[in-house]
Amino acid sequence: MRRFNDYYYNYPQDYYPADYYQSYYNDYRQSIININWNGFFVQHRLNRWQIDQILYLNNLYSSFAAWNNFYRYNPDRWYYDRFYAMERILGPRVFVIFQNNYYHG
């Protein structure tokens, strides 16, 4: 008899078609390239550490293969990971502005 956890967590690698994941990756990339980061850095007077952290975060998964290797079992998770990382980097005051402008509240 299978254990409950085995049934729910051992998904086959081809659980969804490949283009399903590609659309999530495209959304992830759009969340980065649709923002004028240099303008954002200047407008909100971010310090060097914040800028470095955001640039690192933006380059973390620069290819679909890297992104898919990390998120293929839970493709929705990229949004929350990025959301909370940006909140941690920007702080509550600037993050609310960022969220309202780029994540539509």
DSSP file (Angstrom, degrees, kcal/mol; ACC not computed):
  #  RESIDUE AA STRUCTURE BP1 BP2  ACC     N-H-->O    O-->H-N    N-H-->O    O-->H-N    TCO  KAPPA ALPHA  PHI   PSI    X-CA   Y-CA   Z-CA
    1    1 A M              0   0    0      0, 0.0     2,-0.2     0, 0.0     0, 0.0   0.000 360.0 360.0 360.0 134.1    0.0    0.0    0.0
    2    2 A R        -     0   0    0      1,-0.1     2,-0.1     2,-0.1     3,-0.0  -0.484 360.0-116.8 -78.7 145.5    1.4    3.4   -0.9
    3    3 A R     >  -     0   0    0     -2,-0.2     4,-1.5     1,-0.1     3,-0.2  -0.480  25.9-114.7 -74.7 153.4    1.9    6.1    1.6
    4    4 A F  H  > S+     0   0    0      1,-0.2     4,-1.5     2,-0.2     5,-0.2   0.896 114.0  51.9 -55.2 -46.7   -0.2    9.2    1.2
    5    5 A N  H  > S+     0   0    0      1,-0.2     4,-2.1     2,-0.2     5,-0.3   0.867 104.9  55.7 -64.0 -37.4    2.8   11.5    0.6
    6    6 A D  H  > S+     0   0    0      1,-0.2     4,-1.4     2,-0.2    -1,-0.2   0.900 105.5  52.7 -62.3 -39.7    4.2    9.2   -2.1
    7    7 A Y  H  < S+     0   0    0     -4,-1.5    -1,-0.2     1,-0.2    -2,-0.2   0.898 117.7  35.2 -63.4 -40.7    0.9    9.5   -4.1
    8    8 A Y  H  < S+     0   0    0     -4,-1.5    -1,-0.2     1,-0.1    -2,-0.2   0.708 122.3  39.2 -90.1 -20.9    0.8   13.3   -4.0
    9    9 A Y  H  < S+     0   0    0     -4,-2.1     2,-1.2    -5,-0.2    -3,-0.2   0.575  91.3  79.9-112.5  -9.1    4.5   14.2   -4.3
   10   10 A N     <  +     0   0    0     -4,-1.4    -1,-0.2    -5,-0.3    -4,-0.0  -0.538  62.5 172.1 -98.2  70.5    6.1   11.8   -6.8
   11   11 A Y        -     0   0    0     -2,-1.2     2,-0.1    -3,-0.1    -3,-0.0  -0.506  35.9-112.2 -75.7 143.6    4.9   13.5  -10.0
   12   12 A P    >   -     0   0    0      0, 0.0     3,-1.4     0, 0.0     4,-0.2  -0.417  26.8-116.2 -68.7 154.2    6.3   12.2  -13.3
   13   13 A Q  T 3  S+     0   0    0      1,-0.3     3,-0.4     2,-0.1    -2,-0.1   0.777 115.2  52.0 -65.3 -25.2    8.6   14.6  -15.1
   14   14 A D  T 3   +     0   0    0      1,-0.2    -1,-0.3     3,-0.0     4,-0.0  -0.063  68.8 126.1-100.7  34.4    6.1   14.8  -18.0
   15   15 A Y  S <  S+     0   0    0     -3,-1.4    -1,-0.2     2,-0.0    -2,-0.1   0.885  81.2  23.6 -58.7 -40.8    3.2   15.6  -15.7
   16   16 A Y  S    S-     0   0    0     -3,-0.4     5,-0.1    -4,-0.2    -1,-0.0  -0.888 100.1 -95.2-118.9 154.8    2.5   18.7  -17.9
   17   17 A P    >>  -     0   0    0      0, 0.0     3,-1.3     0, 0.0     4,-0.8  -0.337  38.3-111.8 -65.5 155.1    3.5   19.4  -21.5
   18   18 A A  H 3> S+     0   0    0      1,-0.3     4,-1.8     2,-0.2     3,-0.5   0.841 115.1  59.5 -59.7 -37.0    6.7   21.3  -21.9
   19   19 A D  H 3> S+     0   0    0      1,-0.2     4,-1.8     2,-0.2    -1,-0.3   0.744  94.7  66.2 -68.5 -19.5    5.0   24.4  -23.3
   20   20 A Y  H <> S+     0   0    0     -3,-1.3     4,-1.1     2,-0.2    -1,-0.2   0.938 106.8  40.4 -61.3 -46.4    3.0   24.7  -20.1
   21   21 A Y  H  X S+     0   0    0     -4,-0.8     4,-2.4    -3,-0.5    -2,-0.2   0.854 109.2  60.4 -70.9 -35.6    6.2   25.4  -18.2
   22   22 A Q  H  X S+     0   0    0     -4,-1.8     4,-2.5     1,-0.2    -1,-0.2   0.881 101.7  53.4 -61.0 -38.1    7.5   27.7  -21.0
   23   23 A S  H  X S+     0   0    0     -4,-1.8     4,-1.9     2,-0.2    -1,-0.2   0.881 108.8  49.3 -66.2 -36.9    4.5   30.0  -20.6
   24   24 A Y  H  X S+     0   0    0     -4,-1.1     4,-2.3     2,-0.2    -2,-0.2   0.913 111.1  49.6 -65.4 -42.2    5.3   30.3  -16.9
   25   25 A Y  H  X S+     0   0    0     -4,-2.4     4,-2.8     1,-0.2    -2,-0.2   0.900 108.1  53.8 -63.6 -39.5    8.9   31.1  -17.7
   26   26 A N  H  X S+     0   0    0     -4,-2.5     4,-2.4     1,-0.2    -1,-0.2   0.905 108.7  49.1 -61.2 -41.1    7.8   33.7  -20.2
   27   27 A D  H  X S+     0   0    0     -4,-1.9     4,-1.8     2,-0.2    -1,-0.2   0.910 110.4  51.5 -62.5 -41.9    5.7   35.4  -17.5
   28   28 A Y  H  X S+     0   0    0     -4,-2.3     4,-0.6     1,-0.2    -2,-0.2   0.935 111.3  46.3 -59.7 -47.9    8.7   35.3  -15.2
   29   29 A R  H >X S+     0   0    0     -4,-2.8     4,-2.8     1,-0.2     3,-1.1   0.881 109.5  54.6 -64.8 -37.9   10.9   37.0  -17.8
   30   30 A Q  H 3X S+     0   0    0     -4,-2.4     4,-1.8     1,-0.3    -1,-0.2   0.859 100.2  60.9 -63.7 -34.0    8.2   39.6  -18.5
   31   31 A S  H 3< S+     0   0    0     -4,-1.8    -1,-0.3     1,-0.2    -2,-0.2   0.715 114.2  36.8 -65.6 -18.1    8.1   40.5  -14.8
   32   32 A I  H X< S+     0   0    0     -3,-1.1     3,-1.1    -4,-0.6    -2,-0.2   0.855 118.5  43.6 -97.4 -48.3   11.8   41.4  -15.1
   33   33 A I  H 3< S+     0   0    0     -4,-2.8    -3,-0.2     1,-0.2    -2,-0.2   0.654 101.0  68.5 -80.2 -13.7   12.1   43.0  -18.6
   34   34 A N  T 3< S+     0   0    0     -4,-1.8     2,-0.4    -5,-0.2    -1,-0.2   0.429  89.6  79.4 -82.2   3.3    9.0   45.1  -18.4
   35   35 A I  S <  S-     0   0    0     -3,-1.1     2,-1.5    -5,-0.1     3,-0.2  -0.927  77.2-135.8-115.6 133.7   10.5   47.3  -15.7
   36   36 A N     >  -     0   0    0     -2,-0.4     4,-2.3     1,-0.2     5,-0.2  -0.707  28.9-176.3 -81.7  91.7   13.0   50.1  -16.3
   37   37 A W  H  > S+     0   0    0     -2,-1.5     4,-3.0     1,-0.2     5,-0.2   0.884  75.6  53.3 -64.8 -40.9   15.3   49.1  -13.4
   38   38 A N  H  > S+     0   0    0      1,-0.2     4,-2.1     2,-0.2    -1,-0.2   0.921 111.7  46.6 -61.6 -42.1   17.7   52.0  -13.7
   39   39 A G  H  > S+     0   0    0      1,-0.2     4,-2.8     2,-0.2    -1,-0.2   0.895 112.5  50.6 -63.7 -40.1   14.9   54.5  -13.5
   40   40 A F  H  X S+     0   0    0     -4,-2.3     4,-2.0     2,-0.2    -2,-0.2   0.915 109.1  51.2 -64.0 -43.6   13.4   52.6  -10.6
   41   41 A F  H  <>S+     0   0    0     -4,-3.0     5,-2.0     1,-0.2     4,-0.3   0.922 115.8  41.1 -59.7 -45.5   16.7   52.6   -8.7
   42   42 A V  H ><5S+     0   0    0     -4,-2.1     3,-1.1    -5,-0.2    -2,-0.2   0.931 112.6  53.6 -69.6 -46.2   17.1   56.3   -9.1
   43   43 A Q  H 3<5S+     0   0    0     -4,-2.8    -1,-0.2     1,-0.3    -2,-0.2   0.854 118.0  35.5 -59.0 -37.7   13.5   57.2   -8.4
   44   44 A H  T 3<5S-     0   0    0     -4,-2.0    -1,-0.3    -5,-0.2    -2,-0.2   0.306 104.7-126.7-103.6   8.9   13.4   55.4   -5.1
   45   45 A R  T < 5 -     0   0    0     -3,-1.1    -3,-0.2    -4,-0.3     2,-0.1   0.899  37.0-171.1  50.0  52.7   17.0   56.2   -4.1
   46   46 A L      < -     0   0    0     -5,-2.0    -1,-0.1    -6,-0.2     2,-0.1  -0.450  17.8-121.6 -74.4 147.3   18.0   52.6   -3.5
   47   47 A N     >  -     0   0    0     -2,-0.1     4,-2.3     1,-0.1     5,-0.2  -0.327  30.5 -97.2 -83.8 172.1   21.4   51.9   -1.9
   48   48 A R  H  > S+     0   0    0      1,-0.2     4,-2.7     2,-0.2     5,-0.2   0.868 122.6  53.2 -59.0 -40.9   24.1   49.8   -3.4
   49   49 A W  H  > S+     0   0    0      2,-0.2     4,-2.5     1,-0.2    -1,-0.2   0.927 110.0  47.8 -61.2 -45.7   23.2   46.6   -1.5
   50   50 A Q  H  > S+     0   0    0      2,-0.2     4,-2.3     1,-0.2    -2,-0.2   0.919 113.0  48.2 -62.3 -44.0   19.5   46.8   -2.7
   51   51 A I  H  X S+     0   0    0     -4,-2.3     4,-2.6     1,-0.2     5,-0.2   0.936 112.4  48.6 -62.2 -46.7   20.6   47.4   -6.3
   52   52 A D  H  X S+     0   0    0     -4,-2.7     4,-2.3     1,-0.2    -2,-0.2   0.903 111.7  49.9 -60.3 -41.7   23.0   44.5   -6.2
   53   53 A Q  H  X S+     0   0    0     -4,-2.5     4,-2.5     2,-0.2    -1,-0.2   0.899 111.9  47.1 -65.6 -40.8   20.4   42.2   -4.6
   54   54 A I  H  X S+     0   0    0     -4,-2.3     4,-2.6     2,-0.2    -2,-0.2   0.908 112.4  49.6 -67.7 -41.5   17.8   43.1   -7.3
   55   55 A L  H  X S+     0   0    0     -4,-2.6     4,-1.4     2,-0.2    -2,-0.2   0.902 112.1  48.9 -63.8 -39.7   20.3   42.6  -10.1
   56   56 A Y  H  X S+     0   0    0     -4,-2.3     4,-0.5    -5,-0.2     3,-0.3   0.934 112.0  48.7 -62.7 -45.9   21.2   39.2   -8.6
   57   57 A L  H >< S+     0   0    0     -4,-2.5     3,-0.9     1,-0.2     4,-0.4   0.895 109.6  52.5 -61.4 -41.1   17.6   38.2   -8.3
   58   58 A N  H 3< S+     0   0    0     -4,-2.6    -1,-0.2     1,-0.2     3,-0.2   0.796 114.9  41.7 -66.3 -28.0   16.9   39.3  -11.9
   59   59 A N  H >< S+     0   0    0     -4,-1.4     3,-0.7    -3,-0.3    -1,-0.2   0.388  85.3 100.0 -99.0   2.6   19.8   37.2  -13.2
   60   60 A L  T << S+     0   0    0     -3,-0.9     2,-0.4    -4,-0.5    -1,-0.2   0.882  96.1  23.7 -59.5 -43.1   19.1   34.1  -11.0
   61   61 A Y  T 3  S+     0   0    0     -4,-0.4    -1,-0.3    -3,-0.2     6,-0.1  -0.703  71.4 159.4-124.2  77.9   17.3   32.1  -13.7
   62   62 A S    <   +     0   0    0     -3,-0.7     2,-0.3    -2,-0.4    -1,-0.1   0.588  63.8  45.7 -80.7  -9.3   18.6   33.6  -16.9
   63   63 A S  S  > S-     0   0    0     -3,-0.1     4,-2.2     1,-0.1     5,-0.2  -0.930  81.6-121.5-130.4 157.4   17.6   30.5  -19.0
   64   64 A F  H  > S+     0   0    0     -2,-0.3     4,-3.4     1,-0.2     5,-0.3   0.885 112.8  57.6 -61.4 -38.5   14.5   28.4  -19.2
   65   65 A A  H  > S+     0   0    0      2,-0.2     4,-2.1     1,-0.2    -1,-0.2   0.914 108.4  45.2 -60.8 -43.6   16.6   25.3  -18.3
   66   66 A A  H  > S+     0   0    0      2,-0.2     4,-1.1     1,-0.2    -1,-0.2   0.924 117.0  45.0 -65.7 -44.4   17.8   26.9  -15.0
   67   67 A W  H >X S+     0   0    0     -4,-2.2     4,-2.9     1,-0.2     3,-0.5   0.936 114.1  48.7 -63.8 -46.9   14.3   28.1  -14.2
   68   68 A N  H 3X S+     0   0    0     -4,-3.4     4,-1.7     1,-0.2    -1,-0.2   0.843 104.8  59.1 -64.8 -35.2   12.6   24.8  -15.1
   69   69 A N  H 3< S+     0   0    0     -4,-2.1    -1,-0.2    -5,-0.3    -2,-0.2   0.852 116.8  33.7 -61.3 -33.9   15.2   22.8  -13.1
   70   70 A F  H << S+     0   0    0     -4,-1.1     3,-0.2    -3,-0.5    -2,-0.2   0.859 130.2  29.0 -89.6 -39.4   14.0   24.7  -10.0
   71   71 A Y  H >< S+     0   0    0     -4,-2.9     3,-1.2     1,-0.2     6,-0.2   0.343  81.1 106.3-108.8   5.8   10.3   25.3  -10.6
   72   72 A R  T 3< S+     0   0    0     -4,-1.7    -1,-0.2     1,-0.3    -3,-0.1   0.793  84.5  47.9 -63.0 -26.9    9.1   22.4  -12.7
   73   73 A Y  T 3  S+     0   0    0      1,-0.3    -1,-0.3    -3,-0.2    -2,-0.1   0.634 130.7  18.5 -88.0 -12.3    7.2   20.7   -9.9
   74   74 A N    X   +     0   0    0     -3,-1.2     3,-1.7    -4,-0.1     4,-0.3  -0.487  67.3 172.7-152.5  75.3    5.5   23.9   -8.8
   75   75 A P  T >  S+     0   0    0      0, 0.0     3,-0.8     0, 0.0     4,-0.3   0.719  76.4  63.8 -65.4 -20.9    5.6   26.5  -11.5
   76   76 A D  T >> S+     0   0    0      1,-0.2     3,-0.9     2,-0.1     4,-0.7   0.730  85.9  77.0 -70.4 -20.3    3.3   28.9   -9.6
   77   77 A R  H <> S+     0   0    0     -3,-1.7     4,-2.6     1,-0.2     5,-0.2   0.752  74.7  73.7 -67.0 -24.9    5.9   29.3   -6.9
   78   78 A W  H <> S+     0   0    0     -3,-0.8     4,-2.6    -4,-0.3     5,-0.3   0.892  94.3  54.3 -56.5 -39.3    8.2   31.6   -8.9
   79   79 A Y  H <> S+     0   0    0     -3,-0.9     4,-2.5    -4,-0.3    -1,-0.2   0.932 111.9  42.1 -62.1 -46.8    5.8   34.5   -8.4
   80   80 A Y  H  X S+     0   0    0     -4,-0.7     4,-2.5     2,-0.2     5,-0.3   0.886 113.3  52.5 -70.3 -38.8    5.7   34.1   -4.6
   81   81 A D  H  X S+     0   0    0     -4,-2.6     4,-2.0     2,-0.2    -2,-0.2   0.940 114.9  42.1 -59.6 -46.6    9.4   33.6   -4.3
   82   82 A R  H  X S+     0   0    0     -4,-2.6     4,-2.6    -5,-0.2     5,-0.2   0.911 112.6  54.4 -67.5 -42.6   10.1   36.8   -6.3
   83   83 A F  H  X S+     0   0    0     -4,-2.5     4,-1.9    -5,-0.3    -2,-0.2   0.929 113.0  41.4 -56.2 -50.9    7.4   38.7   -4.5
   84   84 A Y  H  X S+     0   0    0     -4,-2.5     4,-2.1     2,-0.2    -1,-0.2   0.834 113.0  53.7 -72.3 -32.6    8.8   38.0   -1.0
   85   85 A A  H  X S+     0   0    0     -4,-2.0     4,-2.3    -5,-0.3    -2,-0.2   0.926 110.1  47.5 -65.6 -43.4   12.4   38.5   -2.1
   86   86 A M  H  X S+     0   0    0     -4,-2.6     4,-2.9     1,-0.2     5,-0.3   0.895 110.7  52.1 -64.8 -38.6   11.5   41.9   -3.5
   87   87 A E  H  X S+     0   0    0     -4,-1.9     4,-1.8    -5,-0.2    -1,-0.2   0.911 110.9  47.8 -62.4 -42.0    9.7   42.8   -0.3
   88   88 A R  H  < S+     0   0    0     -4,-2.1    -2,-0.2     2,-0.2    -1,-0.2   0.893 116.7  43.1 -65.6 -40.3   12.7   41.8    1.8
   89   89 A I  H  < S+     0   0    0     -4,-2.3    -2,-0.2     1,-0.2    -1,-0.2   0.919 120.6  37.8 -72.9 -45.2   15.1   43.8   -0.4
   90   90 A L  H  X S-     0   0    0     -4,-2.9     4,-0.5    -5,-0.2    -2,-0.2   0.764 101.5-131.2 -82.4 -26.1   13.0   47.0   -0.8
   91   91 A G  H  X  -     0   0    0     -4,-1.8     4,-2.1    -5,-0.3     5,-0.2  -0.075  36.5 -70.7  85.3 163.1   11.5   47.2    2.6
   92   92 A P  H  > S+     0   0    0      0, 0.0     4,-1.7     0, 0.0     5,-0.2   0.855 126.2  51.5 -64.3 -38.5    7.8   47.8    3.3
   93   93 A R  H  > S+     0   0    0      1,-0.2     4,-1.1     2,-0.2    -2,-0.1   0.959 117.9  34.7 -66.9 -52.1    7.5   51.4    2.2
   94   94 A V  H  X S+     0   0    0     -4,-0.5     4,-2.6     1,-0.2    -1,-0.2   0.838 113.4  60.8 -72.4 -32.6    9.1   51.1   -1.3
   95   95 A F  H  X S+     0   0    0     -4,-2.1     4,-3.4     1,-0.2     5,-0.2   0.889  99.6  55.0 -64.3 -37.7    7.7   47.6   -1.8
   96   96 A V  H  X S+     0   0    0     -4,-1.7     4,-2.3     2,-0.2    -1,-0.2   0.912 110.7  46.3 -60.5 -41.5    4.1   48.9   -1.5
   97   97 A I  H  X S+     0   0    0     -4,-1.1     4,-2.2     2,-0.2    -2,-0.2   0.938 114.3  47.9 -64.3 -47.0    4.9   51.3   -4.3
   98   98 A F  H  X>S+     0   0    0     -4,-2.6     4,-2.8     1,-0.2     5,-0.6   0.926 112.2  49.5 -58.1 -47.3    6.6   48.6   -6.4
   99   99 A Q  H  X5S+     0   0    0     -4,-3.4     4,-1.7     1,-0.2     6,-1.5   0.910 112.2  47.1 -61.2 -44.2    3.7   46.2   -5.8
  100  100 A N  H  <5S+     0   0    0     -4,-2.3    -1,-0.2     4,-0.2     4,-0.2   0.857 118.2  41.4 -68.3 -34.7    1.0   48.8   -6.9
  101  101 A N  H  <5S+     0   0    0     -4,-2.2    -2,-0.2    -5,-0.2    -1,-0.2   0.872 131.5  18.4 -80.0 -37.8    2.9   49.8  -10.0
  102  102 A Y  H  <5S+     0   0    0     -4,-2.8    -3,-0.2    -5,-0.2    -2,-0.2   0.673 130.1  38.9-113.9 -22.2    4.2   46.5  -11.3
  103  103 A Y  S  <<S-     0   0    0     -4,-1.7    -3,-0.2    -5,-0.6    -4,-0.1   0.285 102.3-119.9-111.5   8.7    2.1   43.8   -9.7
  104  104 A H              0   0    0      1,-0.3    -4,-0.2    -4,-0.2    -3,-0.1   0.898 360.0 360.0  54.6  47.3   -1.2   45.7   -9.9
  105  105 A G              0   0    0     -6,-1.5    -1,-0.3    -9,-0.1    -5,-0.2   0.471 360.0 360.0  72.9 360.0   -1.7   45.7   -6.1
